[in-house]
Amino acid sequence: MYKVIVRAFGGVEQLDIVDLPDPVPAAGEVVVGLTSIGMNNAELMARRGEYRLISGNPPFTPGLEGGGIILAVGSGVSDRIVGQRVILTLEAPASKGQGQGTYQSHYVVRAEQTILAPDGIPNQLLGALWLPYITAWGCLVWQQALQPGQTVLIPGASSSVAIAAAQVVKHQGGIAVGTTTSPDKLTKLQAMPEAPYDHLILTHDTDWYRSAKKLTGGKGFNVIFDPVAAGDFLNTEIRLLAQGGTLWIYGLLGKPDIVNVHPLIRKMASLRGWVLNQLSGSDVEQTAYQHVLQRIADGTYQMPIAAQFSLRDVRQAQTVMEQGRHVGKLILVP
Ligand SMILES: NC(=O)c1ccc[n+]([C@@H]2O[C@H](COP(=O)([O-])OP(=O)(O)OC[C@H]3O[C@@H](n4cnc5c(N)ncnc54)[C@H](OP(=O)(O)O)[C@@H]3O)[C@@H](O)[C@H]2O)c1
């Protein structure tokens, strides 16, 4: 087997591959030969030292998602067999402790931290679907209880979480408005059936406040689902909230700055944070998994794959993610 190690906080040159003997499962464990590892911006942040709570200090192995084929089964495991296709639950890397992420060819995990994958999901997608859909569903359906007809602003429209959010909003009967910083991505998103935005807005060099507000008939948005949380951008979003609206912050891609919260008072609106770990161990965890699995299997939810890289080319893959020109999900394949 082999795995990726972050040697020290820094650039992609700190990513190395380490070859190891193939693992043997202990009692209650299975070894999954990963066929798919979904990439997330969080792994870049971890490498740069901006996510220490999750990554710990170097050396560590990054990675939050994975899926593949069971290669070996430990004693006492009665409901998994060699050859089954599985998805790692979100707790799988978390429960292994800091820095034991999924950027590995073979992943040893407790059997109950795998979910059997339905037919119809290709092997290279097994590890690339959970995180975007559970992040979006957990926030917009479980926490927000989005209602049909409600308007949702989705910044970073080209990202996998945003595309998943647009699909979840449409499935709930809401109206999805995406924003993107790039004219090139705007064109690509408009041509992409998997990105079912009702409207898309370019935020770079435009007065996007006016065009966004106009789309809501002047009322503002019921919900904003934001991974940016930067000063000016956040100010505009707060101004765009409807009466009683909620702005969810789930990422920190922008540069934090002072924002004007005054409009929140008049609108009785809320600013809230969201992290998907809240769902792990909750009473809706199984509901969330079943909902997402069914919609993926029947094609309601479809994630566009921007590019696929060999895990051994992890430096190139993270460079591409850092350049930010991708639309949809980036995948590593061991
Ligand atoms: N809270 C949670 O549970 C949770 C779960 C998953 C992910 N996340 C977070 O979500 C964020 C997105 O992750 P990802 O993996 O989906 O990233 P990604 O695929 O790299 O997409 C990020 C996109 O956001 C937009 N963007 C970036 N910086 C921006 C800025 N300063 N202003 C406006 N837009 C900007 C860009 O899209 P456009 O060019 O289209 O605007 C960029 O392509 C990360 O911060 C990650 O940590 C949080």
The ligand as a Tripos MOL2 file, in Angstrom:
@<TRIPOS>MOLECULE
LIG
   48    52     1     0     0
SMALL
NO_CHARGES

@<TRIPOS>ATOM
      1 N1        -18.7770   23.3010    7.1130 N.am      1 LIG1
      2 C1        -18.6970   22.1270    6.5220 C.2       1 LIG1
      3 O1        -19.2000   21.1310    7.0110 O.2       1 LIG1
      4 C2        -17.9760   22.0200    5.1930 C.ar      1 LIG1
      5 C3        -18.1230   20.8840    4.3860 C.ar      1 LIG1
      6 C4        -17.5080   20.8730    3.1300 C.ar      1 LIG1
      7 C5        -16.7420   21.9630    2.7110 C.ar      1 LIG1
      8 N2        -16.5770   23.0290    3.5540 N.ar      1 LIG1
      9 C6        -15.8120   24.2240    3.1360 C.3       1 LIG1
     10 O2        -16.4040   24.7090    1.9470 O.3       1 LIG1
     11 C7        -15.4460   25.4450    1.2310 C.3       1 LIG1
     12 C8        -15.5110   25.0370   -0.2440 C.3       1 LIG1
     13 O3        -14.8990   23.7840   -0.3900 O.3       1 LIG1
     14 P1        -14.8220   23.0340   -1.7760 P.3       1 LIG1
     15 O4        -14.0110   21.8330   -1.5400 O.co2     1 LIG1
     16 O5        -16.2010   22.8800   -2.3530 O.co2     1 LIG1
     17 O6        -14.0070   24.1110   -2.6480 O.3       1 LIG1
     18 P2        -13.7380   24.2520   -4.1980 P.3       1 LIG1
     19 O7        -14.2960   23.1230   -4.9980 O.co2     1 LIG1
     20 O8        -12.2920   24.5570   -4.3490 O.co2     1 LIG1
     21 O9        -14.5850   25.5720   -4.5720 O.3       1 LIG1
     22 C9        -14.3570   26.8180   -4.0170 C.3       1 LIG1
     23 C10       -15.0420   27.9040   -4.9060 C.3       1 LIG1
     24 O10       -15.4710   28.9840   -4.0840 O.3       1 LIG1
     25 C11       -15.3790   30.1900   -4.8170 C.3       1 LIG1
     26 N3        -14.4930   31.1330   -4.1080 N.ar      1 LIG1
     27 C12       -13.2850   30.8870   -3.6090 C.ar      1 LIG1
     28 N4        -12.7770   31.9940   -3.0040 N.ar      1 LIG1
     29 C13       -13.6930   32.9410   -3.1340 C.ar      1 LIG1
     30 C14       -13.7480   34.3050   -2.7300 C.ar      1 LIG1
     31 N5        -12.7560   34.8770   -2.0470 N.pl3     1 LIG1
     32 N6        -14.8430   35.0170   -3.0420 N.ar      1 LIG1
     33 C15       -15.8690   34.4270   -3.7160 C.ar      1 LIG1
     34 N7        -15.8550   33.1230   -4.1040 N.ar      1 LIG1
     35 C16       -14.7830   32.4020   -3.8320 C.ar      1 LIG1
     36 C17       -14.8300   29.8330   -6.1760 C.3       1 LIG1
     37 O11       -15.9360   29.5430   -7.0100 O.3       1 LIG1
     38 P3        -16.4840   30.5460   -8.1190 P.3       1 LIG1
     39 O12       -15.3270   30.9060   -8.9750 O.co2     1 LIG1
     40 O13       -17.5590   29.7720   -8.8290 O.co2     1 LIG1
     41 O14       -17.0170   31.7280   -7.3940 O.co2     1 LIG1
     42 C18       -14.0950   28.5380   -5.8840 C.3       1 LIG1
     43 O15       -13.8940   27.7660   -7.0380 O.3       1 LIG1
     44 C19       -14.1030   25.2180    1.9210 C.3       1 LIG1
     45 O16       -13.8220   26.3430    2.7340 O.3       1 LIG1
     46 C20       -14.3580   23.9960    2.7910 C.3       1 LIG1
     47 O17       -13.5440   23.9730    3.9180 O.3       1 LIG1
     48 C21       -17.1730   23.0800    4.7680 C.ar      1 LIG1
@<TRIPOS>BOND
     1     1     2 1
     2     2     3 2
     3     2     4 1
     4     4     5 ar
     5     4    48 ar
     6     5     6 ar
     7     6     7 ar
     8     7     8 ar
     9     8     9 1
    10     8    48 ar
    11     9    10 1
    12     9    46 1
    13    10    11 1
    14    11    12 1
    15    11    44 1
    16    12    13 1
    17    13    14 1
    18    14    15 2
    19    14    16 1
    20    14    17 1
    21    17    18 1
    22    18    19 2
    23    18    20 1
    24    18    21 1
    25    21    22 1
    26    22    23 1
    27    23    24 1
    28    23    42 1
    29    24    25 1
    30    25    26 1
    31    25    36 1
    32    26    27 ar
    33    26    35 ar
    34    27    28 ar
    35    28    29 ar
    36    29    30 ar
    37    29    35 ar
    38    30    31 1
    39    30    32 ar
    40    32    33 ar
    41    33    34 ar
    42    34    35 ar
    43    36    37 1
    44    36    42 1
    45    37    38 1
    46    38    39 2
    47    38    40 1
    48    38    41 1
    49    42    43 1
    50    44    45 1
    51    44    46 1
    52    46    47 1
@<TRIPOS>SUBSTRUCTURE
     1 LIG1         1 GROUP 0 **** ****
